[in-house]
Amino acid sequence: MTAQVRGVAAPTRAQVPAGTLRTDRWWLLPAATTVGLLTFVVYGGFRAFQQQYFFADERYLTPFYSPCVSLGCASEPGSAHFGMFLPDHPLIPYAALSLPFLLVFRLTCYYYRKAYYRSVWIAPAACAVPEPHAKYTGETRFPLILQNAHRYLFYLTVIISLINTYDAIVAFRHPDDGFVVGIGNVVLLANVVLLWCYTLSCHSCRHVMGGRLTHFSKHPVRYRIWTWISALNTRHATFAWITLGTLVVTDLYVLLVASGTITDLRLVG
Ligand code: FES
């Protein structure tokens, strides 16, 4: 018995010998997406395991190390707001309690799925460009069915976003100088606001707010919140990219100040 040919090579499809008939630079977007995602993964991976320069001016904690719960956080007094209990080991990030969840949250995000299915997995890379995979089972089977965990990870991410917010607020207090405002505060605050925009514009959040309701008129508060979330949701892809950028910028700022490469400019205090 011969194997059934599927996809663009199936006998019922028009037989086009060329790989694609598109002559524009269709590969540009998937290539740029791959480079963008890869850059973030490499940078984030390096920083998560560097275990250095994560706390600056005795108050700025980078989001890559939040919450700092390793015994190693003791090297920077004041950086651990929620206790230190994980062993200090080169292979255990100081924020091992949050980073894996944040990574999987982004990995299973509906927007990022679209981005890496098209760019990294090229399934397909663009319209009228055939995919190289012989069969497609989508997210109905293992392992991609696990993408459904996203809706549960949303709740954990809300908790982590609250922790990031706490970090940004306590950063206004210097242990010796009291209330101060520096450029670092502006950077941390902007990052946390944009992180909230990304988290609240999540499709799962929209569903939590307004999903499974038969009559919006009977739930005016949920309906109102749902309309706000829906407005944010239209920008979800934008927030997904912006927050990758702000996370790197915020971390880089803390790294540069902590390493003494630059000085944090004080605006108040
Ligand atoms: Fe992107 Fe939930 S859909 S974070």
Boltz pocket constraint, residues with backbone or C-beta under 6 A from the ligand:
constraints:
  - pocket:
      binder: B
      contacts: [[A, 105], [A, 108], [A, 109], [A, 110], [A, 111], [A, 112], [A, 150], [A, 198], [A, 199], [A, 201], [A, 202], [A, 203], [A, 204], [A, 205], [A, 236]]
      max_distance: 6.0
